[in-house]
Amino acid sequence: MSSGLNISIYNNYQTFLSNLNKAVMQQQHAVYCSLQIVENYRNEWLRYEKERLSFNTLKNRNQLVIRTNENKTEQKQNDELSSRAQQVKL
């Protein structure tokens, strides 16, 4: 009876560990690539979100200008009506 490992068992064990190490390295690379893809899409989303917010700001400013102009026009019309009413009373 021999003590210790048979050389073929030892070689198989070394091959197994080497293959396991390669598999781990491949999976680490896959995770890295996936993280890069996620980061790229995140940056693209942030760029589009910033653009969307800019357009919303412009839209809101335009709506404010329109509302202000409408209010001025309405006030002017009310002032004219009030002025005419005062002239009629006199």
C-alpha positions in Angstrom: 0.0 0.0 0.0 1.3 3.4 -0.9 0.8 6.4 1.2 0.0 9.8 -0.4 -1.7 10.7 -3.7 -1.4 8.9 -6.9 0.3 11.1 -9.6 -2.7 10.9 -12.0 -5.1 11.9 -9.2 -2.8 14.8 -8.3 -2.7 15.9 -12.0 -6.5 15.6 -12.3 -6.8 17.7 -9.1 -4.4 20.3 -10.6 -6.3 20.4 -13.8 -9.6 20.7 -11.9 -8.2 23.7 -9.9 -6.9 25.3 -13.1 -10.2 24.9 -14.9 -12.0 26.3 -11.8 -9.7 29.3 -11.7 -10.3 29.9 -15.4 -14.1 29.7 -14.9 -13.9 32.2 -12.0 -11.8 34.6 -14.1 -14.3 34.3 -17.0 -17.2 35.1 -14.7 -15.3 38.1 -13.2 -14.8 39.4 -16.7 -18.4 38.9 -17.5 -19.4 40.8 -14.4 -17.0 43.6 -15.3 -18.4 43.8 -18.8 -22.0 43.9 -17.5 -21.1 46.7 -15.1 -19.6 48.7 -17.9 -22.7 48.2 -20.0 -24.9 49.3 -17.1 -22.7 52.3 -16.5 -22.9 53.3 -20.2 -26.7 53.0 -20.2 -26.9 54.9 -16.9 -24.9 57.8 -18.3 -27.0 57.8 -21.5 -30.2 57.9 -19.4 -28.8 60.7 -17.3 -28.0 62.7 -20.4 -31.6 62.2 -21.8 -33.1 63.0 -18.4 -31.1 66.2 -18.2 -32.4 67.1 -21.7 -36.0 66.2 -20.8 -35.8 68.4 -17.7 -34.4 71.3 -19.8 -37.3 71.0 -22.2 -39.7 70.9 -19.3 -38.1 74.1 -17.9 -38.5 75.8 -21.3 -42.1 74.7 -21.6 -42.9 76.0 -18.1 -41.3 79.3 -18.9 -43.2 79.6 -22.1 -46.5 78.8 -20.3 -45.7 81.5 -17.7 -45.1 84.1 -20.5 -48.3 83.1 -22.2 -50.3 83.3 -18.9 -48.7 86.7 -18.0 -49.6 88.1 -21.4 -53.2 86.7 -21.1 -53.5 88.3 -17.7 -52.2 91.6 -19.0 -54.7 91.5 -21.9 -57.5 90.6 -19.5 -56.5 93.4 -17.1 -56.3 95.9 -20.0 -59.8 94.9 -21.2 -61.2 95.2 -17.7 -59.6 98.6 -17.3 -61.2 99.8 -20.6 -64.6 98.4 -19.6 -64.3 100.1 -16.2 -63.2 103.4 -17.8 -66.2 103.3 -20.3 -68.5 102.5 -17.4 -67.2 105.6 -15.6 -67.6 107.8 -18.7 -71.2 106.6 -19.1 -72.0 107.5 -15.5 -70.7 111.0 -15.9 
